Amino acid sequence: MPPMNPNGQFPADFLWSASTSAWQFEGGALDEGKGPSVQDVRPGQREILRTASDHLHHLEEDVALLKALGLKAYRFSISWSRVLPQGRGPVNVQGLAFYARLINLLKENQIEPIVTLYHDDLPWALARQGGWACRETIDAFEDYCGLMFDHFAGQVLYWQPICEQNLLTIDRLLSPTGSLAQAFQENHHRTLAQVRVFRRFHQRGYPGWIGPALNLVKVYPLTPDPEDVEAAMNMELIRNWLDLDLAVSGRYSAPATALLTRLGAMPKLEPEDAETLKSGLATMVSFSSYTSVTVKKGAAASFTDPTGMKYGFNLPGIFEIVKNPKLGTSGFDWEVDPAGTRLILEDVAQRTELPLYHHRTRAGIEGNSGYPGRDPGWPANCVSAETDRAGAAGAGARRTADRVLHLERV
C-alpha cells in the first residue's frame, strides 16, 4: 500500500469533479430517437423527466459552467436507451452523437470524462422481458458496454459499468413484490454482467481503468454489546462488502456465503458462474457515501427502515437500523457524519488497495435553485452546505490522497 500523503495536501493530479446521472439531468426523455427506460414510465415521473435539467439542449453552456468552476473531471452516465432504444439491436445515431459531442467538449476544455454506463435506467423493452431476473439481460448489457468502449476508448479512461449496484438490491428488496431470494438473484445477474464487461475491457486492451461504483456507509453498533457489534458487522458485510469483494476478488466470500445461506438468499449459480466471476476483476473502485448508519441486534418485523434514513434496510433477526444519538440529521433525514465519510474511505482503501474514486458526497437540504426550468428543486444553498461536510471528509481524503484520485461535491 502506498504511504499516506506526507504533507497533508492534495496532489496536483487529484481530480475534483461534479456528477450527474442521465435520467435525472438530461431531459428529452423520448426525444431524438431515445427509447423509454424504467425511469420514464414511473407514475408521476414522466412529465418531470421530459425536461429535468434540459442538459440535452444546453450542452455547451453546461460544459462551460464546469470549466468555470475549475473542475478537472466530470462523472456522468450514458443512457442505455438513448443509444440502444430497445436495449439491444439498432443503434440510435442521434443518441451516440450526443455523447460524442459531450466527450469532445470535455476533452477540449481539459475536463476528464468519467463514464457510468448504467445508472438505474434499464431500457423499458428489456424490463418488460424480465429485466435483471433474466440472464439474457447480461448478454445485452455486455454488448451495449462493448459498443461504448469501441466508440469512446482512448477519449474515456475511467469507466464505471454499474452505478450503486448495492442500492439496486436494496430497492428491489423494499419493493412491494421483493424478497431476499429474488433481490440477491437479480444482484448476482448484475454482478455477472459487470464482470463480463470487466473481462471484455481487459481482453480487448482498452486503455484506462474500470471498476464498480457502489454506495458505501460506515456502520456503527448502537452499543458495545457484542450482539450489536455483530449486527453492525453483518450489515457492513451484506450492504457494503458483498458487491465490493465480488468486483475485486471475483468470488463470494465465506462470510457472505454463510450469511446469505442463513437467510435463504444465496443466489443459484450455474456451473460456469464461478469461473466467470474470476474472469474479470476491477482495476479501480468508485463509491459514494451520503450518511452513516447505526444498528442494533435485529428485532424488526420487516425490511423497511422506519427511521427515514433511506439507503438502508432491516434484516429481521440480524440487524435493525436506529437513530444515532450523537448525530444530527439533514432535511432529508440523512444523519450528518463527515467523520463517517472519512472512516469508510479509509476502510475501502485498506480493504482493496486499488485506486479510489469517491464519486459523490451529498447533503440533503430542501430548497430551490432559483433557476426556473434548470435544476428544479436543486437547493440554492447546497454548495455552502456541502463545504463543511466535504471539508471534513477531505481530511480523510488527504490522508489517502495517493490512492484517492477523485472527490465530487454533488
BAKOL-154462 format. One record per residue (C-alpha): residue number from 1; residue in one letter; x, y, z. Coordinates in Angstrom, 2 decimals, padded with zeros to 5 digits, always signed. Layout:
N
[NUM; 'A'; [X; Y; Z]] ...
***
This chain:
410
[1; 'M'; [+000.00; +000.00; +000.00]] [2; 'P'; [+001.43; +003.42; -000.92]] [3; 'P'; [+002.36; +005.69; +002.00]] [4; 'M'; [-000.09; +008.34; +003.17]] [5; 'N'; [+000.39; +011.78; +001.67]] [6; 'P'; [+003.12; +013.28; +003.91]] [7; 'N'; [+002.34; +017.00; +003.63]] [8; 'G'; [-001.43; +016.90; +004.18]] [9; 'Q'; [-002.11; +018.42; +000.73]] [10; 'F'; [-003.97; +017.03; -002.24]] [11; 'P'; [-001.57; +016.10; -005.06]] [12; 'A'; [-001.57; +018.17; -008.25]] [13; 'D'; [-003.24; +015.40; -010.26]] [14; 'F'; [-006.14; +014.95; -007.81]] [15; 'L'; [-009.41; +015.04; -009.77]] [16; 'W'; [-012.05; +017.38; -008.35]] [17; 'S'; [-015.27; +016.74; -010.19]] [18; 'A'; [-019.02; +017.12; -010.50]] [19; 'S'; [-021.53; +014.33; -011.07]] [20; 'T'; [-024.86; +013.77; -012.81]] [21; 'S'; [-026.99; +010.86; -013.99]] [22; 'A'; [-028.59; +010.79; -017.42]] [23; 'W'; [-032.21; +010.25; -016.42]] [24; 'Q'; [-032.13; +012.92; -013.69]] [25; 'F'; [-030.29; +015.53; -015.72]] [26; 'E'; [-030.60; +015.24; -019.49]] [27; 'G'; [-034.30; +015.77; -020.13]] [28; 'G'; [-035.60; +014.82; -023.56]] [29; 'A'; [-036.78; +011.52; -022.16]] [30; 'L'; [-038.22; +010.42; -025.51]] [31; 'D'; [-036.52; +012.94; -027.83]] [32; 'E'; [-034.08; +012.37; -030.69]] [33; 'G'; [-034.79; +008.67; -031.02]] [34; 'K'; [-034.40; +007.73; -027.35]] [35; 'G'; [-036.39; +004.75; -026.14]] [36; 'P'; [-038.12; +004.74; -022.74]] [37; 'S'; [-036.31; +003.48; -019.64]] [38; 'V'; [-037.85; +002.18; -016.43]] [39; 'Q'; [-037.50; +005.70; -015.02]] [40; 'D'; [-039.52; +007.26; -017.85]] [41; 'V'; [-042.58; +005.09; -017.18]] [42; 'R'; [-042.77; +005.52; -013.40]] [43; 'P'; [-046.05; +007.15; -012.30]] [44; 'G'; [-045.68; +010.88; -011.73]] [45; 'Q'; [-042.18; +010.99; -013.17]] [46; 'R'; [-042.75; +011.09; -016.92]] [47; 'E'; [-043.54; +014.80; -017.16]] [48; 'I'; [-040.60; +015.78; -014.95]] [49; 'L'; [-038.09; +013.78; -016.98]] [50; 'R'; [-039.20; +015.29; -020.25]] [51; 'T'; [-037.34; +018.42; -019.13]] [52; 'A'; [-035.32; +017.55; -015.99]] [53; 'S'; [-032.34; +019.97; -016.20]] [54; 'D'; [-032.58; +020.13; -020.02]] [55; 'H'; [-028.92; +019.19; -020.43]] [56; 'L'; [-029.77; +017.76; -023.83]] [57; 'H'; [-030.32; +021.28; -025.15]] [58; 'H'; [-027.70; +023.13; -023.06]] [59; 'L'; [-024.62; +021.01; -023.63]] [60; 'E'; [-022.13; +023.78; -024.46]] [61; 'E'; [-023.44; +026.00; -021.67]] [62; 'D'; [-023.18; +023.22; -019.08]] [63; 'V'; [-019.63; +022.27; -020.03]] [64; 'A'; [-018.68; +025.96; -019.84]] [65; 'L'; [-020.06; +026.01; -016.28]] [66; 'L'; [-017.92; +023.01; -015.37]] [67; 'K'; [-014.86; +024.77; -016.74]] [68; 'A'; [-015.73; +027.99; -014.91]] [69; 'L'; [-015.86; +026.02; -011.66]] [70; 'G'; [-012.30; +024.91; -012.26]] [71; 'L'; [-013.21; +021.21; -012.25]] [72; 'K'; [-010.78; +018.68; -013.66]] [73; 'A'; [-013.28; +015.89; -014.27]] [74; 'Y'; [-016.97; +015.23; -014.87]] [75; 'R'; [-018.70; +012.00; -013.89]] [76; 'F'; [-021.83; +011.41; -015.98]] [77; 'S'; [-023.89; +008.44; -017.07]] [78; 'I'; [-024.83; +007.33; -020.55]] [79; 'S'; [-028.50; +006.48; -021.05]] [80; 'W'; [-028.58; +002.91; -022.36]] [81; 'S'; [-031.93; +003.51; -024.10]] [82; 'R'; [-030.74; +006.75; -025.72]] [83; 'V'; [-028.07; +004.74; -027.53]] [84; 'L'; [-030.00; +001.48; -027.94]] [85; 'P'; [-033.73; +002.32; -027.73]] [86; 'Q'; [-034.70; -001.34; -027.30]] [87; 'G'; [-031.71; -002.21; -025.14]] [88; 'R'; [-030.21; -004.21; -027.99]] [89; 'G'; [-030.35; -004.14; -031.77]] [90; 'P'; [-030.26; -000.97; -033.92]] [91; 'V'; [-028.17; +001.94; -032.64]] [92; 'N'; [-029.75; +005.39; -032.30]] [93; 'V'; [-027.24; +007.51; -034.22]] [94; 'Q'; [-028.53; +010.76; -032.68]] [95; 'G'; [-028.01; +009.42; -029.18]] [96; 'L'; [-024.49; +008.27; -029.92]] [97; 'A'; [-023.72; +011.66; -031.48]] [98; 'F'; [-024.93; +013.45; -028.34]] [99; 'Y'; [-022.43; +011.64; -026.14]] [100; 'A'; [-019.67; +012.10; -028.71]] [101; 'R'; [-020.31; +015.86; -028.60]] [102; 'L'; [-020.26; +015.85; -024.80]] [103; 'I'; [-017.00; +013.91; -024.58]] [104; 'N'; [-015.34; +016.04; -027.26]] [105; 'L'; [-016.37; +019.23; -025.45]] [106; 'L'; [-015.00; +017.94; -022.17]] [107; 'K'; [-011.67; +017.00; -023.71]] [108; 'E'; [-011.43; +020.38; -025.48]] [109; 'N'; [-011.87; +022.05; -022.09]] [110; 'Q'; [-009.31; +019.82; -020.30]] [111; 'I'; [-012.04; +018.08; -018.27]] [112; 'E'; [-011.58; +014.35; -017.83]] [113; 'P'; [-014.75; +012.34; -018.63]] [114; 'I'; [-015.62; +009.63; -016.11]] [115; 'V'; [-018.37; +007.47; -017.57]] [116; 'T'; [-021.03; +005.40; -015.84]] [117; 'L'; [-022.74; +003.03; -018.25]] [118; 'Y'; [-025.82; +002.16; -016.21]] [119; 'H'; [-027.45; +004.35; -013.56]] [120; 'D'; [-030.72; +002.62; -012.66]] [121; 'D'; [-032.32; +003.30; -016.06]] [122; 'L'; [-032.82; -000.12; -017.63]] [123; 'P'; [-034.41; +000.13; -021.08]] [124; 'W'; [-038.13; -000.47; -020.69]] [125; 'A'; [-038.06; -003.01; -023.52]] [126; 'L'; [-035.66; -005.20; -021.52]] [127; 'A'; [-037.60; -004.68; -018.28]] [128; 'R'; [-040.73; -005.98; -019.98]] [129; 'Q'; [-038.81; -009.11; -020.96]] [130; 'G'; [-037.79; -009.85; -017.37]] [131; 'G'; [-035.05; -007.29; -016.68]] [132; 'W'; [-032.31; -008.40; -014.31]] [133; 'A'; [-034.27; -011.53; -013.35]] [134; 'C'; [-033.47; -012.75; -016.86]] [135; 'R'; [-029.97; -013.88; -017.87]] [136; 'E'; [-030.48; -012.55; -021.40]] [137; 'T'; [-030.10; -009.05; -019.91]] [138; 'I'; [-026.49; -009.98; -019.07]] [139; 'D'; [-025.74; -010.51; -022.76]] [140; 'A'; [-027.48; -007.27; -023.74]] [141; 'F'; [-025.51; -005.27; -021.15]] [142; 'E'; [-022.16; -006.65; -022.26]] [143; 'D'; [-022.94; -005.84; -025.89]] [144; 'Y'; [-024.04; -002.30; -025.01]] [145; 'C'; [-020.90; -001.65; -022.95]] [146; 'G'; [-018.74; -003.08; -025.71]] [147; 'L'; [-020.32; -000.64; -028.13]] [148; 'M'; [-019.43; +002.26; -025.84]] [149; 'F'; [-015.85; +001.02; -025.44]] [150; 'D'; [-015.46; +000.73; -029.21]] [151; 'H'; [-016.70; +004.27; -029.78]] [152; 'F'; [-015.04; +006.12; -026.91]] [153; 'A'; [-011.94; +004.13; -025.89]] [154; 'G'; [-008.95; +006.42; -025.67]] [155; 'Q'; [-011.09; +009.50; -025.09]] [156; 'V'; [-012.56; +008.00; -021.91]] [157; 'L'; [-010.07; +006.43; -019.50]] [158; 'Y'; [-012.30; +005.89; -016.45]] [159; 'W'; [-015.32; +003.55; -016.64]] [160; 'Q'; [-017.98; +002.53; -014.13]] [161; 'P'; [-020.30; -000.12; -015.60]] [162; 'I'; [-023.00; -000.02; -012.89]] [163; 'C'; [-023.75; +002.84; -010.50]] [164; 'E'; [-024.58; +001.93; -006.90]] [165; 'Q'; [-025.30; -001.72; -007.57]] [166; 'N'; [-025.98; -002.42; -003.92]] [167; 'L'; [-028.71; +000.25; -003.80]] [168; 'L'; [-030.48; -001.54; -006.65]] [169; 'T'; [-030.57; -004.64; -004.46]] [170; 'I'; [-031.98; -002.65; -001.54]] [171; 'D'; [-034.57; -001.04; -003.82]] [172; 'R'; [-035.66; -004.46; -005.04]] [173; 'L'; [-035.81; -005.81; -001.51]] [174; 'L'; [-038.05; -002.96; -000.40]] [175; 'S'; [-040.37; -003.15; -003.41]] [176; 'P'; [-043.92; -004.48; -002.84]] [177; 'T'; [-043.05; -007.78; -004.53]] [178; 'G'; [-039.47; -008.01; -003.28]] [179; 'S'; [-037.93; -010.95; -001.45]] [180; 'L'; [-034.45; -011.73; -000.25]] [181; 'A'; [-034.00; -014.61; -002.68]] [182; 'Q'; [-035.21; -012.57; -005.65]] [183; 'A'; [-033.23; -009.45; -004.74]] [184; 'F'; [-029.93; -011.29; -004.44]] [185; 'Q'; [-030.52; -013.47; -007.51]] [186; 'E'; [-031.02; -010.35; -009.61]] [187; 'N'; [-027.94; -008.85; -007.98]] [188; 'H'; [-025.98; -011.97; -008.98]] [189; 'H'; [-027.03; -011.42; -012.60]] [190; 'R'; [-025.89; -007.79; -012.45]] [191; 'T'; [-022.59; -008.96; -010.99]] [192; 'L'; [-022.08; -011.44; -013.83]] [193; 'A'; [-022.90; -008.69; -016.33]] [194; 'Q'; [-020.38; -006.32; -014.79]] [195; 'V'; [-017.67; -008.99; -014.57]] [196; 'R'; [-018.14; -009.82; -018.25]] [197; 'V'; [-017.77; -006.13; -019.04]] [198; 'F'; [-014.57; -006.00; -016.97]] [199; 'R'; [-013.33; -009.06; -018.88]] [200; 'R'; [-014.11; -007.56; -022.27]] [201; 'F'; [-012.37; -004.32; -021.31]] [202; 'H'; [-009.21; -006.19; -020.30]] [203; 'Q'; [-009.24; -008.71; -023.19]] [204; 'R'; [-009.65; -006.04; -025.85]] [205; 'G'; [-006.83; -003.97; -024.36]] [206; 'Y'; [-008.75; -000.72; -023.96]] [207; 'P'; [-006.69; +001.94; -022.15]] [208; 'G'; [-007.66; +003.15; -018.71]] [209; 'W'; [-009.32; +001.85; -015.56]] [210; 'I'; [-012.60; +000.15; -014.80]] [211; 'G'; [-014.39; -000.81; -011.62]] [212; 'P'; [-017.59; -000.81; -009.56]] [213; 'A'; [-019.35; +002.32; -008.31]] [214; 'L'; [-021.03; +001.40; -005.03]] [215; 'N'; [-022.81; +003.28; -002.28]] [216; 'L'; [-020.98; +002.61; +000.98]] [217; 'V'; [-021.78; +003.70; +004.52]] [218; 'K'; [-019.93; +003.48; +007.78]] [219; 'V'; [-021.94; +001.19; +010.07]] [220; 'Y'; [-021.78; +001.73; +013.83]] [221; 'P'; [-023.08; -000.56; +016.60]] [222; 'L'; [-025.53; +001.24; +018.88]] [223; 'T'; [-023.72; -000.05; +021.98]] [224; 'P'; [-020.60; -002.08; +022.81]] [225; 'D'; [-022.88; -005.09; +023.40]] [226; 'P'; [-021.34; -007.92; +021.33]] [227; 'E'; [-024.72; -008.61; +019.71]] [228; 'D'; [-024.88; -005.00; +018.47]] [229; 'V'; [-021.29; -005.24; +017.22]] [230; 'E'; [-022.16; -008.44; +015.36]] [231; 'A'; [-025.23; -006.72; +013.88]] [232; 'A'; [-023.02; -003.90; +012.55]] [233; 'M'; [-020.57; -006.40; +011.07]] [234; 'N'; [-023.41; -008.25; +009.34]] [235; 'M'; [-024.85; -005.08; +007.87]] [236; 'E'; [-021.46; -004.00; +006.54]] [237; 'L'; [-020.99; -007.45; +005.05]] [238; 'I'; [-024.31; -007.62; +003.23]] [239; 'R'; [-024.60; -003.93; +002.32]] [240; 'N'; [-021.00; -002.82; +001.67]] [241; 'W'; [-018.58; -005.68; +001.22]] [242; 'L'; [-020.60; -008.27; -000.72]] [243; 'D'; [-020.50; -006.42; -004.04]] [244; 'L'; [-017.11; -004.84; -003.42]] [245; 'D'; [-015.46; -008.21; -002.76]] [246; 'L'; [-017.10; -009.74; -005.83]] [247; 'A'; [-015.70; -006.98; -008.05]] [248; 'V'; [-012.22; -007.06; -006.53]] [249; 'S'; [-011.69; -010.75; -005.75]] [250; 'G'; [-014.14; -012.47; -008.10]] [251; 'R'; [-015.89; -014.64; -005.54]] [252; 'Y'; [-018.50; -014.70; -002.80]] [253; 'S'; [-016.53; -014.53; +000.45]] [254; 'A'; [-017.05; -017.28; +003.01]] [255; 'P'; [-018.77; -014.91; +005.50]] [256; 'A'; [-021.09; -013.57; +002.77]] [257; 'T'; [-021.95; -017.09; +001.59]] [258; 'A'; [-022.70; -018.17; +005.16]] [259; 'L'; [-024.97; -015.17; +005.83]] [260; 'L'; [-026.83; -015.43; +002.51]] [261; 'T'; [-027.32; -019.16; +003.05]] [262; 'R'; [-028.64; -018.50; +006.55]] [263; 'L'; [-031.13; -016.03; +005.04]] [264; 'G'; [-032.18; -018.41; +002.28]] [265; 'A'; [-030.89; -015.87; -000.23]] [266; 'M'; [-027.71; -017.40; -001.64]] [267; 'P'; [-028.10; -017.00; -005.42]] [268; 'K'; [-028.35; -020.02; -007.67]] [269; 'L'; [-025.07; -020.27; -009.58]] [270; 'E'; [-024.90; -022.01; -012.93]] [271; 'P'; [-021.89; -024.36; -013.36]] [272; 'E'; [-019.88; -021.76; -015.28]] [273; 'D'; [-020.62; -018.83; -012.95]] [274; 'A'; [-017.74; -019.37; -010.54]] [275; 'E'; [-015.20; -019.20; -013.37]] [276; 'T'; [-016.96; -016.19; -014.91]] [277; 'L'; [-016.78; -014.29; -011.61]] [278; 'K'; [-012.98; -014.69; -011.58]] [279; 'S'; [-012.53; -013.85; -015.27]] [280; 'G'; [-012.65; -010.04; -014.98]] [281; 'L'; [-011.59; -008.00; -011.96]] [282; 'A'; [-011.74; -004.31; -011.15]] [283; 'T'; [-008.69; -002.09; -011.51]] [284; 'M'; [-010.24; +000.79; -009.54]] [285; 'V'; [-013.04; +001.25; -007.02]] [286; 'S'; [-015.63; +004.05; -007.04]] [287; 'F'; [-018.10; +004.74; -004.29]] [288; 'S'; [-020.50; +007.34; -002.97]] [289; 'S'; [-021.26; +007.99; +000.69]] [290; 'Y'; [-024.16; +010.14; +001.84]] [291; 'T'; [-024.51; +009.27; +005.51]] [292; 'S'; [-023.64; +006.65; +008.12]] [293; 'V'; [-025.87; +004.00; +009.70]] [294; 'T'; [-026.22; +002.79; +013.27]] [295; 'V'; [-027.70; -000.62; +014.06]] [296; 'K'; [-028.59; -002.91; +016.91]] [297; 'K'; [-029.39; -006.59; +017.14]] [298; 'G'; [-032.37; -007.07; +014.83]] [299; 'A'; [-035.84; -007.30; +016.26]] [300; 'A'; [-037.53; -005.58; +013.32]] [301; 'A'; [-040.62; -007.16; +011.80]] [302; 'S'; [-039.92; -006.11; +008.20]] [303; 'F'; [-037.18; -004.99; +005.80]] [304; 'T'; [-038.41; -001.38; +005.88]] [305; 'D'; [-036.27; +001.07; +007.82]] [306; 'P'; [-038.69; +003.22; +009.85]] [307; 'T'; [-036.11; +005.88; +010.71]] [308; 'G'; [-036.41; +007.52; +007.28]] [309; 'M'; [-032.67; +007.18; +006.76]] [310; 'K'; [-033.11; +005.98; +003.17]] [311; 'Y'; [-030.28; +003.88; +001.72]] [312; 'G'; [-030.76; +001.35; +004.50]] [313; 'F'; [-032.85; -001.69; +005.30]] [314; 'N'; [-033.51; -004.03; +008.19]] [315; 'L'; [-032.94; -007.78; +008.27]] [316; 'P'; [-035.29; -009.27; +010.86]] [317; 'G'; [-033.30; -011.19; +013.42]] [318; 'I'; [-029.97; -009.90; +012.04]] [319; 'F'; [-029.86; -006.11; +012.36]] [320; 'E'; [-032.16; -003.13; +012.78]] [321; 'I'; [-031.35; +000.50; +011.93]] [322; 'V'; [-031.72; +003.02; +014.74]] [323; 'K'; [-031.06; +006.72; +015.14]] [324; 'N'; [-027.56; +007.64; +016.22]] [325; 'P'; [-027.93; +009.73; +019.39]] [326; 'K'; [-024.65; +011.53; +018.67]] [327; 'L'; [-025.53; +012.78; +015.17]] [328; 'G'; [-027.90; +015.39; +013.81]] [329; 'T'; [-029.88; +014.99; +010.58]] [330; 'S'; [-030.28; +016.94; +007.36]] [331; 'G'; [-033.53; +017.99; +005.73]] [332; 'F'; [-033.76; +014.56; +004.10]] [333; 'D'; [-033.34; +012.72; +007.42]] [334; 'W'; [-029.79; +011.70; +006.49]] [335; 'E'; [-027.56; +011.71; +009.53]] [336; 'V'; [-024.77; +014.25; +009.01]] [337; 'D'; [-021.49; +012.47; +009.67]] [338; 'P'; [-018.36; +013.81; +007.94]] [339; 'A'; [-016.19; +011.60; +010.15]] [340; 'G'; [-018.13; +008.59; +008.87]] [341; 'T'; [-017.24; +009.56; +005.31]] [342; 'R'; [-013.57; +009.65; +006.27]] [343; 'L'; [-013.81; +006.31; +008.07]] [344; 'I'; [-015.48; +004.48; +005.19]] [345; 'L'; [-012.92; +006.00; +002.82]] [346; 'E'; [-010.11; +004.58; +004.89]] [347; 'D'; [-011.91; +001.21; +005.23]] [348; 'V'; [-012.15; +000.84; +001.46]] [349; 'A'; [-008.55; +001.95; +000.95]] [350; 'Q'; [-007.32; -000.72; +003.35]] [351; 'R'; [-009.65; -003.42; +002.00]] [352; 'T'; [-008.91; -003.07; -001.70]] [353; 'E'; [-005.52; -001.38; -002.19]] [354; 'L'; [-006.79; -000.09; -005.55]] [355; 'P'; [-007.14; +003.49; -006.87]] [356; 'L'; [-010.27; +005.01; -005.32]] [357; 'Y'; [-012.85; +007.39; -006.76]] [358; 'H'; [-015.08; +008.92; -004.14]] [359; 'H'; [-017.72; +009.86; -006.65]] [360; 'R'; [-020.47; +011.50; -004.60]] [361; 'T'; [-020.75; +013.19; -001.22]] [362; 'R'; [-024.12; +014.77; -000.55]] [363; 'A'; [-026.04; +016.87; +001.92]] [364; 'G'; [-029.81; +016.51; +001.82]] [365; 'I'; [-031.24; +020.02; +002.03]] [366; 'E'; [-034.62; +021.27; +000.92]] [367; 'G'; [-034.77; +024.40; -001.20]] [368; 'N'; [-034.97; +025.80; -004.70]] [369; 'S'; [-032.23; +026.74; -007.08]] [370; 'G'; [-033.82; +029.93; -008.30]] [371; 'Y'; [-033.19; +028.89; -011.91]] [372; 'P'; [-036.61; +028.27; -013.49]] [373; 'G'; [-036.51; +025.36; -015.91]] [374; 'R'; [-032.98; +024.31; -014.91]] [375; 'D'; [-032.42; +022.02; -011.91]] [376; 'P'; [-035.93; +022.30; -010.44]] [377; 'G'; [-035.69; +021.71; -006.71]] [378; 'W'; [-031.88; +021.91; -006.58]] [379; 'P'; [-031.13; +023.60; -003.25]] [380; 'A'; [-029.77; +027.12; -003.62]] [381; 'N'; [-027.62; +026.67; -000.50]] [382; 'C'; [-026.26; +023.26; -001.47]] [383; 'V'; [-022.70; +024.37; -002.14]] [384; 'S'; [-022.30; +026.16; +001.18]] [385; 'A'; [-023.92; +023.24; +002.98]] [386; 'E'; [-021.53; +020.84; +001.33]] [387; 'T'; [-018.44; +022.84; +002.22]] [388; 'D'; [-018.23; +021.73; +005.85]] [389; 'R'; [-019.16; +018.13; +005.08]] [390; 'A'; [-016.78; +017.73; +002.16]] [391; 'G'; [-014.09; +019.65; +004.00]] [392; 'A'; [-014.26; +017.30; +006.96]] [393; 'A'; [-014.37; +014.29; +004.66]] [394; 'G'; [-011.43; +015.82; +002.85]] [395; 'A'; [-009.27; +015.27; +005.91]] [396; 'G'; [-009.61; +011.57; +005.23]] [397; 'A'; [-009.13; +012.04; +001.51]] [398; 'R'; [-005.89; +013.93; +002.13]] [399; 'R'; [-004.66; +011.12; +004.34]] [400; 'T'; [-005.22; +008.65; +001.49]] [401; 'A'; [-004.62; +011.10; -001.36]] [402; 'D'; [-002.02; +008.91; -003.03]] [403; 'R'; [-004.84; +006.47; -003.68]] [404; 'V'; [-007.96; +008.66; -003.88]] [405; 'L'; [-007.96; +010.29; -007.28]] [406; 'H'; [-011.38; +011.83; -007.29]] [407; 'L'; [-013.79; +013.53; -004.91]] [408; 'E'; [-017.06; +015.10; -006.01]] [409; 'R'; [-019.42; +017.51; -004.42]] [410; 'V'; [-023.00; +016.99; -005.54]] 
***
